[in-house]
Amino acid sequence: MNSISHELRTPLAIVTDVLSSLEESEGALPANQIDSLSRLELIHSAIRQSNRLNHLVENLLDMTRLESGTQHLNLELTHIQDLVGVVINQMTSDFYNHPLTVNIPADMPLVTVDAVLVVQVLENLLDNACKYSVPASPIIISAYASNNQIEVAVRDWGIGIPTTDLERIFDKFYRVQHQEIIAGTGLGLSICKGIFEAHGGRIWATNNPDHGIKITFSLPVHLEGLE
């Protein structure tokens, strides 16, 4: 609750300050009013913080549905390449200082998944990779198929995770101690785990031998003739 309260308080305070500044400007003399460029910057700041609040609320709702068993999967046949493409297009601005490489074979088998939820997971993994990586370091998305499963991995060259924490990072509200300076509630990866388990898949993390971590998830491939 302390973690969630902090995450709610910060963006709410910023949005409140922005609205107060705009209100004061409207009632001030023309010479003391905020100029159009500054006003636009304030509005953009409020939008970013509102999106942050919305993301937190969505995470809380997702966790509630997963734990209660009421998360309904809208399954559809799709290419994992298409889902990765959607996420990259939605997050283009987040990669501005991280070279992004995608290694996915063209002949990857189809998967039957809830596309919206898998896109949400990919966004979460890539957002983490950006937040915890050294500036200008690469991020790699790769995939391969084996034994009626596809495995998709997101690798970064960030600060890594202590070996003792590799399993626990998927626990609800758990956060690695040396990463406390970065905002978060510890819900994202636990939601990812719940989503893949609902699909009959799994997710795990490994440290890279040089720098950073690789988070991999697996999903069963679509077998023709089977529902």
Contacts in CASP RR format, 6 or more apart in sequence:
PFRMAT RR
TARGET T0000
AUTHOR 0000-0000-0000
METHOD contacts of the structure
MODEL  1
MNSISHELRTPLAIVTDVLSSLEESEGALPANQIDSLSRLELIHSAIRQS
NRLNHLVENLLDMTRLESGTQHLNLELTHIQDLVGVVINQMTSDFYNHPL
TVNIPADMPLVTVDAVLVVQVLENLLDNACKYSVPASPIIISAYASNNQI
EVAVRDWGIGIPTTDLERIFDKFYRVQHQEIIAGTGLGLSICKGIFEAHG
GRIWATNNPDHGIKITFSLPVHLEGLE
3 173 0 8 1.000
3 175 0 8 1.000
3 184 0 8 1.000
3 185 0 8 1.000
3 186 0 8 1.000
4 56 0 8 1.000
4 60 0 8 1.000
4 185 0 8 1.000
7 56 0 8 1.000
7 183 0 8 1.000
7 184 0 8 1.000
7 185 0 8 1.000
8 53 0 8 1.000
8 56 0 8 1.000
10 49 0 8 1.000
10 183 0 8 1.000
11 49 0 8 1.000
11 50 0 8 1.000
11 52 0 8 1.000
11 53 0 8 1.000
12 49 0 8 1.000
12 53 0 8 1.000
14 45 0 8 1.000
14 46 0 8 1.000
14 49 0 8 1.000
15 46 0 8 1.000
15 49 0 8 1.000
15 50 0 8 1.000
15 53 0 8 1.000
18 42 0 8 1.000
18 43 0 8 1.000
18 45 0 8 1.000
18 46 0 8 1.000
19 46 0 8 1.000
21 34 0 8 1.000
21 42 0 8 1.000
22 34 0 8 1.000
22 39 0 8 1.000
22 42 0 8 1.000
22 43 0 8 1.000
25 32 0 8 1.000
25 33 0 8 1.000
25 34 0 8 1.000
25 39 0 8 1.000
26 33 0 8 1.000
27 33 0 8 1.000
34 42 0 8 1.000
56 185 0 8 1.000
59 185 0 8 1.000
59 187 0 8 1.000
59 188 0 8 1.000
59 191 0 8 1.000
60 187 0 8 1.000
62 71 0 8 1.000
62 120 0 8 1.000
62 191 0 8 1.000
62 195 0 8 1.000
63 172 0 8 1.000
63 187 0 8 1.000
63 190 0 8 1.000
63 191 0 8 1.000
65 71 0 8 1.000
66 191 0 8 1.000
66 194 0 8 1.000
66 195 0 8 1.000
66 198 0 8 1.000
71 195 0 8 1.000
71 198 0 8 1.000
73 113 0 8 1.000
73 114 0 8 1.000
73 117 0 8 1.000
73 198 0 8 1.000
73 199 0 8 1.000
74 114 0 8 1.000
74 115 0 8 1.000
74 116 0 8 1.000
75 112 0 8 1.000
75 113 0 8 1.000
75 114 0 8 1.000
76 112 0 8 1.000
76 113 0 8 1.000
76 114 0 8 1.000
76 115 0 8 1.000
77 110 0 8 1.000
77 111 0 8 1.000
77 112 0 8 1.000
77 222 0 8 1.000
78 110 0 8 1.000
78 111 0 8 1.000
78 112 0 8 1.000
78 113 0 8 1.000
78 115 0 8 1.000
79 108 0 8 1.000
79 110 0 8 1.000
79 111 0 8 1.000
80 104 0 8 1.000
80 108 0 8 1.000
80 111 0 8 1.000
80 143 0 8 1.000
80 150 0 8 1.000
80 152 0 8 1.000
80 219 0 8 1.000
81 104 0 8 1.000
81 106 0 8 1.000
81 108 0 8 1.000
83 113 0 8 1.000
83 115 0 8 1.000
83 118 0 8 1.000
83 119 0 8 1.000
83 122 0 8 1.000
84 102 0 8 1.000
84 104 0 8 1.000
84 122 0 8 1.000
84 141 0 8 1.000
84 143 0 8 1.000
84 152 0 8 1.000
86 119 0 8 1.000
87 119 0 8 1.000
87 122 0 8 1.000
87 123 0 8 1.000
87 126 0 8 1.000
88 95 0 8 1.000
88 100 0 8 1.000
88 102 0 8 1.000
90 119 0 8 1.000
90 123 0 8 1.000
91 123 0 8 1.000
91 126 0 8 1.000
91 127 0 8 1.000
94 126 0 8 1.000
94 127 0 8 1.000
94 130 0 8 1.000
95 126 0 8 1.000
95 130 0 8 1.000
95 139 0 8 1.000
97 135 0 8 1.000
97 136 0 8 1.000
98 129 0 8 1.000
98 130 0 8 1.000
98 133 0 8 1.000
98 135 0 8 1.000
98 136 0 8 1.000
98 137 0 8 1.000
98 138 0 8 1.000
98 139 0 8 1.000
99 136 0 8 1.000
99 138 0 8 1.000
99 139 0 8 1.000
100 138 0 8 1.000
100 139 0 8 1.000
100 140 0 8 1.000
100 141 0 8 1.000
101 138 0 8 1.000
101 139 0 8 1.000
101 140 0 8 1.000
101 141 0 8 1.000
102 140 0 8 1.000
102 141 0 8 1.000
102 142 0 8 1.000
103 140 0 8 1.000
103 141 0 8 1.000
103 142 0 8 1.000
103 143 0 8 1.000
104 141 0 8 1.000
104 142 0 8 1.000
104 143 0 8 1.000
104 152 0 8 1.000
105 143 0 8 1.000
105 144 0 8 1.000
105 145 0 8 1.000
108 143 0 8 1.000
108 144 0 8 1.000
108 145 0 8 1.000
108 150 0 8 1.000
109 145 0 8 1.000
109 150 0 8 1.000
109 221 0 8 1.000
109 222 0 8 1.000
110 221 0 8 1.000
110 222 0 8 1.000
111 150 0 8 1.000
111 219 0 8 1.000
111 220 0 8 1.000
111 221 0 8 1.000
111 222 0 8 1.000
112 220 0 8 1.000
112 222 0 8 1.000
113 199 0 8 1.000
113 219 0 8 1.000
114 195 0 8 1.000
114 199 0 8 1.000
117 195 0 8 1.000
118 195 0 8 1.000
118 199 0 8 1.000
118 219 0 8 1.000
120 191 0 8 1.000
120 195 0 8 1.000
121 191 0 8 1.000
121 192 0 8 1.000
121 195 0 8 1.000
121 196 0 8 1.000
121 203 0 8 1.000
121 217 0 8 1.000
122 152 0 8 1.000
122 154 0 8 1.000
124 188 0 8 1.000
124 189 0 8 1.000
124 191 0 8 1.000
124 192 0 8 1.000
125 154 0 8 1.000
125 192 0 8 1.000
125 215 0 8 1.000
126 139 0 8 1.000
126 141 0 8 1.000
126 154 0 8 1.000
128 156 0 8 1.000
128 189 0 8 1.000
128 215 0 8 1.000
129 139 0 8 1.000
129 154 0 8 1.000
129 155 0 8 1.000
129 156 0 8 1.000
130 139 0 8 1.000
131 182 0 8 1.000
132 156 0 8 1.000
132 158 0 8 1.000
132 159 0 8 1.000
132 160 0 8 1.000
132 179 0 8 1.000
132 182 0 8 1.000
132 212 0 8 1.000
133 139 0 8 1.000
133 156 0 8 1.000
133 157 0 8 1.000
133 158 0 8 1.000
133 212 0 8 1.000
134 157 0 8 1.000
134 158 0 8 1.000
134 159 0 8 1.000
134 211 0 8 1.000
137 156 0 8 1.000
137 157 0 8 1.000
137 158 0 8 1.000
137 211 0 8 1.000
138 156 0 8 1.000
138 157 0 8 1.000
139 154 0 8 1.000
139 155 0 8 1.000
139 156 0 8 1.000
139 157 0 8 1.000
140 153 0 8 1.000
140 154 0 8 1.000
140 155 0 8 1.000
141 152 0 8 1.000
141 153 0 8 1.000
141 154 0 8 1.000
141 155 0 8 1.000
142 152 0 8 1.000
142 153 0 8 1.000
142 155 0 8 1.000
143 150 0 8 1.000
143 151 0 8 1.000
143 152 0 8 1.000
143 153 0 8 1.000
144 150 0 8 1.000
144 151 0 8 1.000
145 151 0 8 1.000
145 221 0 8 1.000
148 220 0 8 1.000
148 221 0 8 1.000
148 223 0 8 1.000
149 201 0 8 1.000
149 218 0 8 1.000
149 219 0 8 1.000
149 220 0 8 1.000
149 221 0 8 1.000
150 218 0 8 1.000
150 219 0 8 1.000
150 221 0 8 1.000
151 216 0 8 1.000
151 217 0 8 1.000
151 218 0 8 1.000
152 216 0 8 1.000
152 217 0 8 1.000
152 218 0 8 1.000
152 219 0 8 1.000
153 214 0 8 1.000
153 215 0 8 1.000
153 216 0 8 1.000
153 217 0 8 1.000
154 214 0 8 1.000
154 215 0 8 1.000
154 216 0 8 1.000
155 208 0 8 1.000
155 212 0 8 1.000
155 213 0 8 1.000
155 214 0 8 1.000
156 212 0 8 1.000
156 213 0 8 1.000
156 214 0 8 1.000
157 208 0 8 1.000
157 210 0 8 1.000
157 211 0 8 1.000
157 212 0 8 1.000
158 211 0 8 1.000
158 212 0 8 1.000
158 213 0 8 1.000
159 178 0 8 1.000
159 179 0 8 1.000
159 212 0 8 1.000
160 207 0 8 1.000
160 208 0 8 1.000
160 211 0 8 1.000
160 212 0 8 1.000
160 213 0 8 1.000
161 169 0 8 1.000
161 176 0 8 1.000
161 205 0 8 1.000
161 207 0 8 1.000
161 212 0 8 1.000
161 213 0 8 1.000
162 176 0 8 1.000
162 178 0 8 1.000
163 207 0 8 1.000
165 174 0 8 1.000
165 176 0 8 1.000
166 204 0 8 1.000
166 205 0 8 1.000
166 206 0 8 1.000
166 207 0 8 1.000
168 174 0 8 1.000
169 176 0 8 1.000
169 189 0 8 1.000
169 205 0 8 1.000
170 189 0 8 1.000
170 190 0 8 1.000
170 192 0 8 1.000
170 193 0 8 1.000
170 203 0 8 1.000
170 205 0 8 1.000
171 190 0 8 1.000
172 186 0 8 1.000
172 187 0 8 1.000
172 190 0 8 1.000
173 185 0 8 1.000
173 186 0 8 1.000
173 187 0 8 1.000
173 190 0 8 1.000
174 186 0 8 1.000
174 190 0 8 1.000
175 184 0 8 1.000
175 185 0 8 1.000
175 186 0 8 1.000
189 203 0 8 1.000
189 215 0 8 1.000
192 203 0 8 1.000
192 217 0 8 1.000
193 202 0 8 1.000
193 203 0 8 1.000
196 202 0 8 1.000
196 203 0 8 1.000
196 217 0 8 1.000
196 218 0 8 1.000
196 219 0 8 1.000
199 219 0 8 1.000
199 220 0 8 1.000
200 219 0 8 1.000
200 220 0 8 1.000
201 217 0 8 1.000
201 218 0 8 1.000
201 219 0 8 1.000
201 220 0 8 1.000
202 217 0 8 1.000
202 218 0 8 1.000
203 215 0 8 1.000
203 216 0 8 1.000
203 217 0 8 1.000
203 218 0 8 1.000
204 215 0 8 1.000
204 216 0 8 1.000
204 217 0 8 1.000
205 213 0 8 1.000
205 214 0 8 1.000
205 215 0 8 1.000
205 216 0 8 1.000
206 213 0 8 1.000
206 214 0 8 1.000
206 216 0 8 1.000
207 213 0 8 1.000
207 214 0 8 1.000
208 214 0 8 1.000
END
